[in-house]
């Protein structure tokens, strides 16, 4: 039988780790420290004031004072850098092998391919129930011998209690997939993917829509036009606001070749109903009733459960591509798993408790909102975030966290941002209208590993990216 420390001893070890981290970061001096000259120059070129940024470079092992600390105790809006906190908390609390299940229930007898009753699908927060996996789920339904349903397909979304929100409320871009709201039964990110394929012979572009949404009329072709590709989306003159119709009043430039355009559906509340109904029909199956919302009857046992990819895979999508709705699904899942409440307040309470127990109860407590960084309310200091990254570096789930982050010059949101020094780093990026930042781990030329945090809060924050890159390069050149 393997040896296991008693609970009190494990808590003592955690507290010792915390003390080491606090010793290195908890008392970062508030006095001014000169920034590296290349960082200063980049900020000046970007016209971003020094007092609009916070920067910190510290060793990942938390054994020395920081190499650089500039305004490190100031709470700032981290934008999508906040996903680091959500994903590490999830790895720590749930484990990298955690999966979501979507149970399917059959309420009635099956005879000669006909279900004499209802089929129920219960969402439990799966962040990656994309179209391909929905097809597999419905194919398993057919594998039960069901090809006709005399009753209804009932979708149960009750696991999350999230009020309906205007998707355009955050920044006026309600049709952008990054603004999609979380949902216990989140199907295909509530988005429609349109593919435009030009045909010069017919002088039209074929428009393919995925998924097919029941009850939505779509336009099969658009005329081709000459000239450069340019702003091809505007040239199409799309009309997306009518939930019952997707149409285009313009044309598609032939010079564009094949293009793909994902758009959030105009009526997100009805998306799951339309997507399930459309796919069931496309699969050649019949439904005598309707697809509707409802709850699974008490006592009914599932016929099977569709299982998501493991958490370690899900957080790669969240961090490498900064997927907001997947991060919010994970945030709400923490509330559901820890507090039995799939609500934002339940998730915030779970995160606060985890932070206090794992990272510390001192100054610099983060302000949690939805866990994705798509928020004007979330706050964290560079010192607090660096302290968490140091704790994560010494944790058993460190490999999963680091591998989920974009690698400079390699993939994700950093694919086109290689370091001038040729060094390597794994960093989470973040961008809002007035906030931008990077945070993560930099591999020093000396062989040491550095925690780097750099965040700007300013109307011109996006222009600070070259200064962030310069800081990361400076951290990497440590020999």
Buried (B, 14 or more C-beta within 10 A) or exposed (E): EEEEEEEEEEEEEEEEBBEBBBEBBBEBEEEEBEBBEBBBBBBEEBEBEBEBBBBBBBBBBBEEEBBBBBBBBBBBBBBBBBBBBBBBBBBBBBBBEBBBBBBBBBBBEBEEEBBBBBBBBBBBBBBBBBBEBBBEBBEBBBEBEBBBBBBBBBBBBBBBBBEEEEBEEBBEEBBBBBBBBBBBBBBBBBBBBBBBBBEEEEEBBBBEBBBBBBEBEBBEBBEBBEEEEEEBBEBBEBEBEEBEBBBBEBBBBBBBEEBEBBBBBBBBBBBBBBBBBBBBEEEEBEBEBEBEBBEBEEEBEBBBBBEBBBBBBBBBBBBBEBBBBBBBBBBBBBBBBBBEBBBBEBBBBBBBEBBEBBBBEBEBBBBBBBBBBBBEEBBBBBBBBBBBBBBBBEBEBBEBBBBBBBBBBEEBBBEEBBBEEEBBBBBBBBBBEBBBBBBBBBBBEEEBBBBBBBBBBBEBBBBBBBBBBBBBBBBBBBE
